[in-house]
Amino acid sequence: MTVTGTIVKIKAEKDGDLHIRVNLDPEFNNLLNDANLAGEGGDLVVEPICQGPVTQPDAIASCQDFHQDINIPSVGTHVSITGDYVLDTQHGWMEIHPVTSIQPSE
């Protein structure tokens, strides 16, 4: 799935993924659920995988020989994001995980 919106927060996670919150353009707001609204400020979570150091023991092997070459634009950048649209069953929100592409857009 491909969506567009503005990056509002980027946080490195212990599993090596980046947890990026994106304020979606209005035509994609139907992709959000109650957990996105309550727990993520009404933003979609997008996660490029294996982007940073991995300190979470159960994730070390997964990222050991893998790295995505994705350039992450800065907070405030309007972007087009492509990846798998899934339900994060641990947290209950919808997200794009893994991300396969993030590109600045106009």
C-alpha positions, 0 to 999 in steps of 0.5 A, a space after each residue: 500500500 502507498 500513502 502520503 502524509 507528513 512525518 511528525 515523529 521519529 523514534 529508534 526502537 530497541 529492535 532496530 526498527 524506526 517507529 515513525 508517526 505520520 499525519 496522513 493526508 485526509 484521503 487516507 484517514 480511513 486507515 486509522 483505528 481507535 488505537 491510532 487515534 488514542 495512542 498515536 495522536 491520530 497518526 499512522 505508524 510506519 516502521 522501516 526495519 533494521 535501521 539502527 543498532 539492535 539491543 533487543 535480544 530476540 531481534 538480534 538474529 533477524 537483523 544480523 545480515 539484513 539492512 534496508 537502504 532507505 533514506 529517512 526524511 526529517 520530521 516535517 517532510 511530506 512523504 509518500 510511503 509504501 509497504 505492508 499495511 498491517 494490524 500491530 496485534 501487540 499494540 492494536 494500531 494499524 501501521 505500515 510494517 515493513 516499509 519498502 520505500 519513503 520518498 519526499 513528495 510535493 
